[in-house]
Amino acid sequence: MRLIVALLAGGLFGGGLLVSGMTDTAKVQGWLDIFGAWDPTLAFVLGGAILPMVIAWQIAARRDRAVLGTPIPAPSEPVIDARLIGGSALFGVGWALVGLCPGPAMAVLGFGGSPAWVFFAAMVGGMMLLGGLGLTRQGASA
Amino acid sequence: MIPSDWIFGLVGGLMIGSAAAIYLLVSGRVMGASGILGGVVDGSGRDTWTERLAFVAGVVAVPALSVWGGFTPGVTNATSNIPLLILGGLAVGLGTRMANGCTSGHGVCGISRFSIRGIAATVAYLLFGMLTMYIARHVLGVI
């Protein structure tokens, strides 16, 4: 059951990335190009994505567990450190250079040809690098 | 008239947010793309790897089937500059794992929870993304 829900949620996420234009690097780079031909589309994507989640967190706040029995993830410690900001800054640089973030990098694998696979392989390499640098994973995301 | 791209953006965004809502309320997980994939890559998500792989399979399969079936155009407009692809990929992979989240985890799931970390991360990657875009496109002319 857990696998079916994950597959369906992943599928809906992937479909949303495709429909919204997040898999089109020209649109993403256009959104970041505020000093050029700025494309505001991503504001609609982010706004549309946050809306259901605001409601979902309100529902989650009144429950201890999700439908399948897993505890609702606790909020992370409200600590803003160099690692959070430095990592996000590095991510922003890479995002601008190519126009793909991790979700779309997976969503384009089926139709993006060799650039998609080169980017994905490098991204996985970057993820492995973290352990190599002695920076092991800390806590949960978000 | 509202540009159709904005409407597709909103509809796609609602799909992304609904997926995150289902994953949270049914499975009890935060839907962060870099975290789900990263846990498989570095072994930190060993006890939940089948669930992670099922999610990734969905993310890859639905857009692929949609494009192959001719339902949606499959245009990435991605650069074919290999060094740029490698540099960008490394930065995205390392950066999102350092920060414990990306656009979906910090951006969508974090902001909607009013998480101070999610908001700070989103401000940081947007600022540095815009700055990089300015330098790379308008100063250096490499993208």
Interface residues (C-beta under 8 A of the other chain):
Chain A: R2 L3 I4 V5 A6 L7 L8 A9 G10 G11 L12 F13 G14 G15 G16 L17 L18 V19 S20 G21 M22 T23 D24 T25 A26 K27 Q29 L32 D33 I34 F35 G36 D39 P40 T41 L42 A43 F44 V45 L46 G47 G48 A49 I50 L51 P52 M53 V54 I55 A56 W57 I59 A60 R65 A66 V67 L68 G69 T70 P71 I72 P73 P75 S76 P78 V79 I80 R83 L84 I85 G86 G87 S88 A89 L90 F91 G92 V93 G94 W95 A96 L97 V98 G99 L100 C101 P102 G103 A105 M106 A107 V108 L109 G110 F111 G112 G113 S114 P115 A116 V118 F119 F120 A121 A122 M123 V124 G125 G126 M127 M128 L129 L130 G131 L135 T136 R137 Q138 G139 A140 S141 A142
Chain B: P3 D5 W6 I7 F8 G9 L10 V11 G12 G13 L14 M15 I16 G17 S18 A19 A20 A21 I22 Y23 L24 L25 V26 S27 G28 R29 V30 M31 G32 A33 S34 G35 L37 G38 V41 D42 S44 T50 E51 R52 A54 F55 V56 A57 G58 V59 V60 A61 V62 P63 A64 L65 S66 V67 W68 T72 G74 V75 T76 N77 A78 T79 S80 I82 L84 L85 I86 L87 G88 G89 L90 A91 V92 G93 L94 G95 T96 R97 M98 A99 N100 G101 C102 T103 S104 G105 H106 G107 V108 C109 G110 I111 S112 R113 S115 I116 R117 G118 A120 A121 T122 A124 Y125 L126 L127 F128 G129 M130 L131 T132 M133 Y134 A136 R137 H138 I143
